[in-house]
Amino acid sequence: MGMGHGELGIGYWLLIFLPLLSLLYPLPTPLKVHGNGR
């Protein structure tokens, strides 16, 4: 667990959590728009 590397850790977690949150909680976010585009 790279706790020291906060930036990298947060970035990785965001990449995993953002899509999950978007699926769990469909909110009007830029990420959702990108998903629709795909």
C-alpha positions in Angstrom: 0.0 0.0 0.0 1.7 3.2 -1.2 0.3 5.6 1.4 3.3 7.8 1.0 2.5 8.3 -2.7 -0.8 10.1 -2.1 -1.1 11.6 -5.5 -0.6 8.3 -7.3 -2.8 6.5 -4.8 -5.6 9.0 -5.1 -5.4 9.1 -8.9 -5.6 5.3 -9.0 -8.5 5.2 -6.6 -10.4 7.9 -8.5 -10.0 6.0 -11.7 -11.7 3.0 -10.1 -14.1 4.8 -7.8 -15.4 7.5 -10.2 -16.8 5.0 -12.7 -18.2 2.8 -9.9 -19.8 5.8 -8.2 -21.3 6.9 -11.5 -22.9 3.5 -12.0 -24.1 3.3 -8.4 -25.2 6.9 -8.1 -26.1 8.2 -11.6 -25.4 11.9 -11.1 -25.1 14.7 -13.7 -21.3 14.6 -13.9 -18.8 15.1 -16.8 -17.8 11.5 -16.4 -21.3 10.4 -17.2 -21.3 12.5 -20.4 -18.0 10.8 -21.4 -19.6 7.4 -20.8 -22.6 8.2 -23.0 -20.2 9.4 -25.7 -18.6 6.0 -25.6 
